[in-house]
Amino acid sequence: MKKRIKSEMTDDLRPEYNLGQLLKGGVRGKYAKRYQEGTNLVLLSPDVSKAFRDAEAVNEALRLVLRLKEIPNAKKTGARRA
């Protein structure tokens, strides 16, 4: 079986796209450091996302939960939820 040379290969890229132009100015590893640091993206359920206006509101609520969690023996001291 004969190997096809590059010029005979079919190309799925549309003729109006020029890879040389599209890839011009690209920077290899531009986001590599950020990727290695990791992310903590969380998808909220629709009902939960309606309760918060933005990411800062979600963060504020989670910080409150963390502070409440740190209170030792909160249930034993008679602390009640509002």
C-alpha positions, 0 to 999 in steps of 0.5 A: 500500500502506498502512503499518501503524501501531505498534499494529497491528504484531505483537510477538514479545515474550511478554506477560509480559515488560515492556520498560519494567521489563526495561530500567529502570536500564540504563546505556548504555555500561556496559562500553564502556571494558572492550570498547575495552581488548580481551580475550585470551580463549583457548579451551583444548582439553579435553586441555590444560584437564585439565592445569591446575586454573585460570587462574593455573596456565595463566598460570604455565606460559605465563610459564615458556615465555616465560622459557625463550624469553628464554634465549639459545642455550639449546640450544647450551649443552647445556641439557636439558629435565627 
